[in-house]
Amino acid sequence: ENFIMLACSLMTRSSLIASARDRDVSQGLRSTACPMAVVPCVSPLKEPHRKWSLFALSFVAVSLCAGVTYGWPALRRNLLLAGGSTLSEEQLGGCFTAGSWATQGGRFFFGLARDRYGTKRTTSISLLFVVGGSLGIGLCSANSAWALGASMFLIGLGSGSQLCLQPVAGLFDRAGTILASLSGAFQISGLVFLVLTSITDNRMHSFVGFALLVAVLGIVSALMLPMGPSFVLAEDSPADAKTNEEEGGGGGD
């Protein structure tokens, strides 16, 4: 009987020791598998510098591309004086009308496209149109109304970048201030033609250089912008995070 009691005591003691050891191991695995139990994980967009980087990108893109067509008087002067254009006022007016219509009307279509295809794709396409339009103006003849009109139309589609990038304001507490800043950036973009024609009268040099600058901006946008339609973080909005993941094929930002 003593031997049996001693054996039972040893077995019970061994079980208690094993249970305690298993519990310690389990806790250790949980700590390793889920670092948030020890140190909270912070999304890159939670970091202030990331948030401001996205705003800076948006501000630059809107300043360079959104309302460029409204600087038409400077380009018109260059076409007539430096380019020796013989186009009539009606033809010149038609070129400006094509660009201004694209600036205003194109936003509707970019809004639909952004909801369906996400911020990164639609913004990149908008900037690509600006690249094509700038190359067209730089390389076409000053007497080609159709080429100038088509180029102005493409540049006007750069307004889609403003529509696609405005939701960056959702990352800030004072969203109204951010939206006002982007509206100011739209006004700045009207100076682009004036700056380009002031640097040199040679349209090929200035506008091809501008096209290269916008192309670089498009590459940066493709690297930084979210695939989905929302800039909101995964921790803040699981639904938006799921949408971003589905739109980007699981790629996220």
Buried (B, 14 or more C-beta within 10 A) or exposed (E): EEEEEEEEEEEEEEEEEEEEEEEEEEEEEEEEEEEEEEEEEEBEBBEEEBBEBBBEBBBBBBBBBBBBBBBBEBBBBBBBEBBEBEBEEEBBEBBBBBBBBBBEEBBEBBBEBBEEBBBBBBBBBBBBBBBBBBBBBBBBEBBBBEBBBBBBBBBBBBBBBBBBBBBBBBBBEEBEEBBEBBEEBBEBBBBBBBEBBEEEEBBEEBBBBBBEBBBEBBEBBEEBBBBBBBBBBBEBBEEBBEBBBEBBEEEBB
